Amino acid sequence: MSEQEIQLHKPYRLHATFLLSEGLSVVKGFIFPIILMWVVNANSDSTFILIAKWGLLVIVAGSILLAILQWFHFRYQFNEQELHIRKGGLNKKEQFIRYHRIQNVSKTTNIIGKLFRVTTLKLETEASSDATIHLKMVKRDQANAIQTFLEAKGKQTDNELAEQKIDSKTHHYTVTNKELMKASFTSFSILALIPILITIFFNVDEIFSLDGYLESTWDFLKDHWIWLAVSIIILLIISSLFGIVTTFLQYGRFEVRSDNDRIYIKKGLLQVKEISLLKSKVQGVSVSKTIIRRWFGIAKVRLMCAGGEGEGDEAESAVIFPFLSIDRIPELLPEIIPGFTYSQPEKKLPRRALWVKLLRPSYFWMFVSVIVFIAWSHLWYVCLILLLLIILNRLLDYKYTRYQISDSYTQVEIGGIFNELTTTGMKKIEEVTLQETWLQRQLD
């Protein structure tokens, strides 16, 4: 394959940096067991330790060997109508993906990719299983040629590739440092440091016993409240800095562009992601905001695409605005996706719907109450506080739930603490399901 075009019917393999990337991933996953077995217990004569050391070595070597087999057997080939993929380490598998079923294309470039000028292509399809295809560690020029080829194939109506008019891309949005700072303090990225520190502590504790140091440090802080306050302040400052750095690295240089057929998203500083979404596959728009972000007037805007909304990284790839001022949504949304508008639904739920929400039993509260009364009966007030929070959440949910139905679209807004407004074009709705509980039937 040249850097400028795709050659049909010719199988291609991944770049050799795939082996480096997968090898580093394997070592990273086993780094703490390796240190524990081969450094801390290097001179141990225990039979159990000896078996564990060599067993770990076999697992690591087997994982690396499997990655080598996957690289050796992986081939991808472009035909007139479909993409043909052969893959597998021990078990071989073949996939045939029609071009018109590839709806989103994205590129991710990590540190290794920047050093060796390679990137990872992710192709999202409409399939119910194996819906995402990863072409890992492809040359950057080659990845650009593949993306151009797939976009052209998506536009054409004939079987053969014809000349296409190149649409100029319109720039819509670039994130500002002010928005990144707001996002850092209104998301949970500030709290992300806590589970990381806990994970590091338990991993290090397996190598060097830290229980004694932890107990003595805690006893000292309890007896010296000034140092306890200073420690809490330092932890909050470090957590805030960690959240800010994480947000800037993930969403720095975030920008949105579009042409007549696709939406293009680019984000990230160290690991750069470039995403291409097909406009014709967009079925709806979701605008979500937590109660904290509502106070700051910002929201997350996500597209719901054909073939399922996806989970995890697939769902995140359809986020066109991770944190946008609510005032700018009515201006930018129709500009990027013609036919979709942003407005607040006006119709409220009937008053009797509130009774349905309040009278619905909370099995979570029941479970917690049983555990508390069995194990910690002196903390009975925790059950009362939890019940009040559940009632408050249901009251907020009733207050902020709205809906609106017109000839062209339907809108539903739900949630109090975590609020989400979904807009769907009427022509995109394929199925409607009605569910009723016994209590709902009694209240009509």
C-alpha positions as CSV (number, residue, x, y, z in Angstrom):
1,M,0.0,0.0,0.0
2,S,1.3,3.4,-0.9
3,E,0.9,6.4,1.2
4,Q,-1.6,7.9,-1.2
5,E,-4.0,5.1,-2.2
6,I,-5.4,1.7,-1.2
7,Q,-4.6,-1.3,-3.4
8,L,-7.6,-3.7,-3.7
9,H,-7.3,-7.5,-3.2
10,K,-3.9,-7.2,-1.5
11,P,-3.6,-8.4,2.1
12,Y,-1.7,-6.2,4.5
13,R,-0.3,-6.8,8.0
14,L,0.1,-4.6,11.0
15,H,3.3,-2.6,11.7
16,A,5.9,-4.3,13.8
17,T,5.5,-1.8,16.6
18,F,2.4,-3.8,17.5
19,L,4.7,-6.3,19.1
20,L,6.4,-3.6,21.2
21,S,3.1,-2.1,22.3
22,E,1.6,-5.5,23.2
23,G,4.8,-6.5,25.0
24,L,4.8,-3.4,27.1
25,S,1.1,-3.9,28.0
26,V,1.9,-7.5,29.1
27,V,4.8,-6.3,31.3
28,K,2.7,-3.4,32.7
29,G,0.0,-5.8,33.7
30,F,2.4,-8.1,35.6
31,I,4.8,-5.6,36.9
32,F,3.9,-5.9,40.6
33,P,3.9,-9.7,40.7
34,I,7.2,-9.7,38.8
35,I,8.8,-7.4,41.4
36,L,7.3,-9.5,44.2
37,M,8.5,-12.8,42.9
38,W,11.8,-12.0,41.2
39,V,13.1,-9.0,43.3
40,V,11.7,-9.2,46.8
41,N,11.7,-13.0,47.0
42,A,14.7,-13.5,44.7
43,N,16.7,-15.5,47.4
44,S,13.7,-17.4,48.8
45,D,14.1,-21.3,49.0
46,S,10.3,-21.9,49.5
47,T,8.9,-24.4,47.1
48,F,5.7,-22.4,46.7
49,I,7.7,-19.3,45.8
50,L,9.8,-21.2,43.3
51,I,6.7,-22.6,41.6
52,A,5.0,-19.2,41.6
53,K,8.1,-17.5,40.1
54,W,8.4,-19.9,37.2
55,G,4.6,-20.1,36.7
56,L,4.5,-16.3,36.4
57,L,7.4,-16.4,33.9
58,V,5.5,-19.0,31.9
59,I,2.3,-16.8,31.9
60,V,4.2,-13.7,30.8
61,A,6.1,-15.6,28.1
62,G,2.8,-17.2,27.0
63,S,1.1,-13.8,26.8
64,I,3.9,-12.4,24.7
65,L,3.9,-15.5,22.4
66,L,0.2,-15.1,21.9
67,A,0.7,-11.5,20.9
68,I,3.3,-12.6,18.4
69,L,0.9,-15.2,16.9
70,Q,-1.8,-12.6,16.7
71,W,0.5,-10.2,14.8
72,F,1.7,-13.0,12.5
73,H,-1.8,-14.2,11.5
74,F,-3.5,-10.8,11.3
75,R,-4.2,-9.6,7.8
76,Y,-6.6,-7.1,6.4
77,Q,-7.7,-6.7,2.8
78,F,-9.8,-4.2,0.9
79,N,-12.1,-5.6,-1.8
80,E,-14.6,-3.8,-4.0
81,Q,-17.5,-4.2,-1.6
82,E,-16.1,-5.3,1.7
83,L,-13.2,-5.3,4.2
84,H,-11.8,-8.8,4.8
85,I,-10.0,-9.4,8.1
86,R,-8.2,-12.6,9.1
87,K,-7.0,-12.8,12.7
88,G,-6.4,-15.0,15.7
89,G,-3.6,-16.4,17.8
90,L,-4.5,-20.1,18.4
91,N,-8.0,-19.9,17.0
92,K,-8.3,-18.4,13.5
93,K,-11.2,-16.1,12.6
94,E,-12.3,-14.3,9.5
95,Q,-14.6,-11.2,9.2
96,F,-16.2,-9.7,6.1
97,I,-17.5,-6.2,6.7
98,R,-19.5,-4.3,4.1
99,Y,-18.3,-0.8,3.7
100,H,-21.8,0.8,4.1
101,R,-22.0,-0.9,7.5
102,I,-18.9,1.0,8.8
103,Q,-20.4,4.0,10.5
104,N,-17.7,5.6,12.6
105,V,-13.9,5.8,12.1
106,S,-11.5,7.0,14.8
107,K,-7.7,7.1,15.3
108,T,-5.8,6.9,18.6
109,T,-2.1,7.8,18.8
110,N,-0.2,7.1,22.0
111,I,3.4,7.8,23.0
112,I,4.7,4.8,21.0
113,G,2.6,6.0,18.0
114,K,4.1,9.4,18.1
115,L,7.7,8.1,18.3
116,F,7.2,5.6,15.3
117,R,4.6,7.6,13.4
118,V,1.9,4.9,13.7
119,T,-1.6,5.0,15.0
120,T,-4.5,2.7,15.9
121,L,-7.7,2.8,13.7
122,K,-11.0,1.8,15.3
123,L,-13.9,1.0,12.9
124,E,-17.4,0.9,14.5
125,T,-20.0,-1.1,12.6
126,E,-23.7,-1.8,12.9
127,A,-23.1,-5.4,13.9
128,S,-24.6,-6.8,17.1
129,S,-21.4,-8.8,17.9
130,D,-17.8,-7.9,17.1
131,A,-19.1,-4.5,16.3
132,T,-15.7,-2.8,16.7
133,I,-12.6,-3.6,14.6
134,H,-9.2,-2.4,15.7
135,L,-6.3,-2.0,13.3
136,K,-3.5,-1.5,15.8
137,M,-0.2,0.3,15.0
138,V,-0.8,1.2,11.3
139,K,1.5,3.8,9.7
140,R,0.0,7.2,10.0
141,D,-0.1,8.0,6.3
142,Q,-1.5,4.5,5.7
143,A,-4.2,5.2,8.3
144,N,-5.1,8.5,6.6
145,A,-5.4,6.7,3.2
146,I,-7.7,4.0,4.8
147,Q,-9.9,6.7,6.4
148,T,-10.2,8.6,3.1
149,F,-10.9,5.3,1.2
150,L,-13.7,4.3,3.7
151,E,-15.3,7.7,3.7
152,A,-15.3,7.7,-0.1
153,K,-16.8,4.2,-0.1
154,G,-19.5,5.4,2.2
155,K,-20.5,8.2,-0.1
156,Q,-20.6,6.3,-3.4
157,T,-23.7,4.6,-4.8
158,D,-22.1,2.5,-7.6
159,N,-19.9,-0.6,-7.1
160,E,-16.8,1.1,-8.4
161,L,-14.9,3.9,-6.7
162,A,-15.6,7.1,-8.6
163,E,-14.2,10.6,-8.3
164,Q,-15.7,12.4,-5.3
165,K,-16.1,16.1,-4.6
166,I,-14.1,16.9,-1.5
167,D,-16.3,18.8,0.9
168,S,-14.6,21.5,2.8
169,K,-14.6,20.9,6.6
170,T,-16.3,23.6,8.7
171,H,-14.7,24.4,12.1
172,H,-17.4,24.6,14.8
173,Y,-15.7,24.4,18.2
174,T,-12.4,24.5,20.1
175,V,-12.2,23.9,23.8
176,T,-10.9,26.8,25.9
177,N,-8.7,26.6,29.1
178,K,-11.5,28.1,31.1
179,E,-13.8,25.3,30.0
180,L,-11.2,22.7,30.9
181,M,-10.8,24.2,34.3
182,K,-14.6,24.1,34.9
183,A,-14.7,20.5,33.7
184,S,-11.9,19.5,36.1
185,F,-13.8,20.8,39.2
186,T,-17.2,19.6,38.1
187,S,-16.3,16.0,37.1
188,F,-15.1,13.1,39.2
189,S,-11.6,13.4,37.8
190,I,-10.5,15.0,41.1
191,L,-11.5,11.9,43.0
192,A,-9.8,9.6,40.5
193,L,-6.5,9.8,42.5
194,I,-8.0,8.1,45.6
195,P,-8.7,4.6,44.0
196,I,-5.3,4.8,42.2
197,L,-3.5,5.5,45.6
198,I,-5.4,2.6,47.2
199,T,-4.5,0.3,44.4
200,I,-0.8,1.3,44.6
201,F,-0.9,0.9,48.4
202,F,-2.2,-2.7,48.3
203,N,0.3,-3.6,45.5
204,V,3.2,-2.2,47.4
205,D,1.9,-3.7,50.7
206,E,2.3,-7.1,49.1
207,I,5.9,-6.4,48.5
208,F,6.8,-4.3,51.6
209,S,4.5,-4.7,54.6
210,L,3.2,-1.2,55.3
211,D,0.6,-2.0,58.1
212,G,2.9,-0.9,60.9
213,Y,3.8,2.4,59.2
214,L,0.2,3.1,58.4
215,E,-1.0,2.5,62.0
216,S,1.8,4.7,63.5
217,T,1.1,7.5,61.0
218,W,-2.6,7.4,61.7
219,D,-2.0,7.4,65.5
220,F,0.3,10.4,65.1
221,L,-2.2,12.4,63.0
222,K,-5.1,11.6,65.5
223,D,-3.0,13.1,68.3
224,H,-1.9,16.1,66.3
225,W,-5.0,17.6,64.6
226,I,-3.0,20.4,63.0
227,W,-0.9,17.9,61.0
228,L,-4.1,16.0,60.2
229,A,-5.7,19.2,58.7
230,V,-2.5,20.0,56.8
231,S,-2.4,16.4,55.4
232,I,-6.0,16.7,54.3
233,I,-5.4,20.0,52.6
234,I,-2.3,18.6,50.8
235,L,-4.2,15.6,49.7
236,L,-7.0,17.9,48.3
237,I,-4.4,20.0,46.5
238,I,-2.7,17.0,44.9
239,S,-6.1,15.5,44.0
240,S,-7.2,18.8,42.4
241,L,-3.9,19.0,40.4
242,F,-4.3,15.4,39.4
243,G,-7.8,16.1,38.1
244,I,-6.7,19.2,36.2
245,V,-3.8,17.4,34.6
246,T,-6.0,14.4,33.7
247,T,-8.6,16.6,32.1
248,F,-6.1,18.6,30.1
249,L,-4.3,15.5,28.9
250,Q,-7.6,13.8,27.9
251,Y,-9.5,16.8,26.4
252,G,-6.7,19.2,25.5
253,R,-7.0,20.6,21.9
254,F,-10.5,19.3,21.7
255,E,-12.1,20.5,18.4
256,V,-15.2,19.6,16.3
257,R,-15.4,20.0,12.5
258,S,-17.8,18.7,10.0
259,D,-18.6,18.4,6.3
260,N,-21.7,17.4,4.4
261,D,-21.5,13.8,5.5
262,R,-19.4,13.4,8.6
263,I,-18.5,14.9,12.0
264,Y,-14.8,15.0,12.9
265,I,-13.6,15.1,16.5
266,K,-10.0,15.5,17.7
267,K,-8.9,15.5,21.3
268,G,-5.9,14.7,23.6
269,L,-2.4,15.9,24.2
270,L,-0.2,12.8,24.9
271,Q,-2.7,10.3,23.4
272,V,-4.4,11.9,20.5
273,K,-7.8,10.6,19.3
274,E,-9.4,11.5,16.0
275,I,-13.0,10.4,15.5
276,S,-15.1,10.4,12.4
277,L,-18.9,10.0,12.8
278,L,-21.4,9.5,9.9
279,K,-24.2,12.0,10.1
280,S,-26.7,9.7,8.4
281,K,-26.3,7.2,11.3
282,V,-27.2,9.7,14.0
283,Q,-30.6,8.8,15.5
284,G,-30.7,11.1,18.5
285,V,-28.9,13.5,20.7
286,S,-28.4,13.2,24.5
287,V,-27.6,16.2,26.7
288,S,-26.6,15.2,30.2
289,K,-25.6,17.2,33.3
290,T,-25.1,16.4,36.9
291,I,-26.5,18.7,39.6
292,I,-23.0,20.3,40.0
293,R,-22.6,21.0,36.3
294,R,-26.1,22.4,36.2
295,W,-25.0,25.0,38.7
296,F,-22.0,25.9,36.5
297,G,-24.2,25.9,33.4
298,I,-22.4,23.2,31.4
299,A,-23.5,19.9,29.9
300,K,-22.2,16.8,28.0
301,V,-23.6,16.3,24.5
302,R,-23.5,12.8,23.0
303,L,-24.8,11.4,19.7
304,M,-26.9,8.2,19.7
305,C,-25.8,6.3,16.5
306,A,-27.4,3.5,14.6
307,G,-26.4,0.0,15.7
308,G,-26.7,0.6,19.4
309,E,-25.4,3.3,21.7
310,G,-22.5,1.2,22.9
311,E,-20.8,1.0,26.2
312,G,-17.6,2.3,27.6
313,D,-15.2,3.6,25.0
314,E,-17.8,3.1,22.2
315,A,-20.3,5.4,23.9
316,E,-17.6,7.9,24.8
317,S,-16.5,8.1,21.1
318,A,-19.9,9.7,20.2
319,V,-19.4,12.6,22.7
320,I,-19.2,15.7,20.5
321,F,-19.1,18.1,23.5
322,P,-17.8,16.7,26.8
323,F,-18.5,20.0,28.6
324,L,-20.2,22.8,26.7
325,S,-22.0,25.9,28.0
326,I,-25.7,25.2,27.9
327,D,-26.3,28.6,26.3
328,R,-24.2,27.5,23.3
329,I,-26.0,24.2,22.6
330,P,-29.0,25.8,20.7
331,E,-26.5,27.5,18.4
332,L,-24.0,24.7,17.7
333,L,-26.3,21.6,17.6
334,P,-28.3,22.5,14.5
335,E,-25.2,23.8,12.8
336,I,-23.5,20.4,13.1
337,I,-26.5,18.1,12.8
338,P,-29.2,19.7,10.7
339,G,-32.7,18.8,11.8
340,F,-31.8,18.5,15.5
341,T,-32.6,21.4,17.9
342,Y,-32.2,22.0,21.6
343,S,-35.1,23.3,23.7
344,Q,-36.5,22.5,27.1
345,P,-39.6,20.2,27.0
346,E,-42.7,21.9,28.5
347,K,-45.1,19.0,29.5
348,K,-44.8,17.8,33.1
349,L,-45.8,14.5,34.5
350,P,-49.3,14.3,36.2
351,R,-49.3,14.8,40.0
352,R,-50.3,11.2,40.6
353,A,-47.0,10.1,39.0
354,L,-45.3,11.6,42.0
355,W,-47.2,9.1,44.3
356,V,-46.1,6.3,42.0
357,K,-42.5,7.3,42.5
358,L,-42.8,7.8,46.3
359,L,-44.7,4.6,46.9
360,R,-42.4,2.4,44.8
361,P,-40.4,0.2,47.2
362,S,-36.6,0.6,47.4
363,Y,-35.0,-2.8,47.6
364,F,-31.6,-1.2,48.0
365,W,-32.7,0.6,51.1
366,M,-34.2,-2.6,52.4
367,F,-31.0,-4.5,51.9
368,V,-28.9,-1.8,53.5
369,S,-31.3,-1.6,56.5
370,V,-31.1,-5.3,57.1
371,I,-27.3,-5.3,57.1
372,V,-27.1,-2.3,59.4
373,F,-29.6,-3.7,62.0
374,I,-27.8,-7.0,62.0
375,A,-24.2,-5.8,62.1
376,W,-24.3,-2.2,63.3
377,S,-27.6,-1.6,65.1
378,H,-26.2,1.4,66.9
379,L,-26.0,3.2,63.5
380,W,-29.8,2.9,62.9
381,Y,-29.9,6.6,61.9
382,V,-27.9,5.8,58.7
383,C,-31.0,4.0,57.4
384,L,-33.1,7.1,58.1
385,I,-30.6,9.4,56.3
386,L,-30.5,7.0,53.3
387,L,-34.3,7.0,53.1
388,L,-34.4,10.8,53.1
389,L,-31.9,10.9,50.3
390,I,-33.9,8.4,48.3
391,I,-37.1,10.4,48.8
392,L,-35.2,13.7,47.9
393,N,-33.9,12.1,44.7
394,R,-37.4,10.9,43.7
395,L,-38.8,14.4,44.3
396,L,-36.1,16.0,42.1
397,D,-36.7,13.3,39.5
398,Y,-40.4,14.2,39.4
399,K,-39.7,17.9,39.3
400,Y,-37.2,17.8,36.4
401,T,-38.9,15.1,34.3
402,R,-40.4,16.7,31.1
403,Y,-41.4,15.5,27.7
404,Q,-42.5,17.0,24.3
405,I,-43.8,15.2,21.2
406,S,-44.2,16.9,17.8
407,D,-44.5,15.9,14.2
408,S,-40.8,16.0,13.7
409,Y,-39.2,14.9,17.0
410,T,-39.8,13.6,20.5
411,Q,-38.0,14.9,23.6
412,V,-37.7,13.3,27.0
413,E,-35.9,14.8,30.0
414,I,-35.4,12.7,33.2
415,G,-33.4,12.7,36.4
416,G,-32.8,15.1,39.2
417,I,-29.3,14.7,40.4
418,F,-28.2,13.1,37.1
419,N,-30.3,14.8,34.4
420,E,-30.5,13.7,30.8
421,L,-32.4,15.3,27.9
422,T,-32.8,13.0,24.8
423,T,-34.0,14.3,21.4
424,T,-35.0,11.8,18.7
425,G,-36.3,12.4,15.2
426,M,-39.7,10.8,14.6
427,K,-38.4,9.1,11.4
428,K,-35.7,7.4,13.5
429,I,-38.1,5.7,15.9
430,E,-38.6,2.0,15.0
431,E,-40.2,0.6,18.1
432,V,-42.3,1.7,21.1
433,T,-42.7,-0.4,24.3
434,L,-45.3,0.2,27.0
435,Q,-44.8,-1.2,30.5
436,E,-47.1,-0.8,33.5
437,T,-46.8,-1.9,37.1
438,W,-49.8,-2.8,39.3
439,L,-49.5,0.5,41.1
440,Q,-49.3,2.5,37.9
441,R,-52.5,0.7,36.6
442,Q,-54.4,1.7,39.8
443,L,-53.4,5.3,39.3
444,D,-54.1,5.3,35.6
